[in-house]
Amino acid sequence: MNAARPDVAGLLRAGRLQQVPADPGTARARLTVAEQHLDTAGRLLAEDLDLEIAYVALYDAARKAVTAAMLAAGVRATHRGGAHEAVAIWCAQTLGPRSAAAKKFDALRRRRNRSEYDDLVLSGTDVTIDLADANEIVNAAAAIARDLIAPQRPPLPASRGLGARESGSGRAGVGV
């Protein structure tokens, strides 16, 4: 990472990231879409169809999964310039310890930009390698998001622990 790049705290101070209330519903929805995008990228690659669209799908899968984890953590990129770069920095610093591929998110972003704006021609090998990294990023982001949005169930008080018959539910072992 370039030493001149800000860290997450610097992005928050600069207004490129902002603290927001955690949004589990949107986080879950983005994770679902991320999985769909990975599937789409894989099918396009397997059928040797449009590699550029496959790449956009794999990048969007990674980006949406990372923003899902961000929302679960109560952080989002603002509409200021460089929002995708801010997401990449958050990804590397927050998911990086759990996933080596998370540090590659910025490379995915840059390659997607070059294919979009500089007419970079992507090969099947490019897509195959980066699809594996995107999959790892999605998995790492999903794990963090799910940890953050998992329902927190307080333990039953020791004196009031009711069995299925005593509770009247007729269902043993079903947590609510």
C-alpha positions, 0 to 999 in steps of 0.5 A: 500500500502506498504510504501516502494513502490514508487509513480508515481513520483518515478517510473518516476524518476527511469525510470519504467514509462516514459512520452510520447506523448498522444496516443488517437488512441492506447488508444481507441484501448486498451479500445475496447480490454479491453471490449472484454476481459471482455466479454470473461471472463464473457462468460467463467465464465457463461459457467463454462469453463476454469476459469484460462483463464477467470481470465487471460482475466479479468486481461488483461481487467483491465490492458489494460484499465489502460494502455489506460488511461496511454497513454491518459495521456501521460505515459507508463510503460517501458520495465524494470522489474516490468512493471505490478507492475508500472501499478498497482501503477499508477492505485491505485494512479491515478484511486483510487480516482474515483474507490475503485476497482482500488486499487484492481488492484495489488491484481488481478495482484498478484493472476494472477501471483500465478495462472500462476507461483505457480499453484494457483487453481482459483474457480468460486467465485474468478473469479466472485468477481474479474470480478466485480472489473475488470469491475469497473477498466475498467469503471474508466480507460475508463472514465479517458481516454475518458475525456483526449482524448475527442475532444476539440472543441473551441466555435464559436465566438459570432459574427460568430455563423452560423445556419444550413441554413446560414452555407450551411451544411443543418444539424442543430446542428451537431458538428464537 
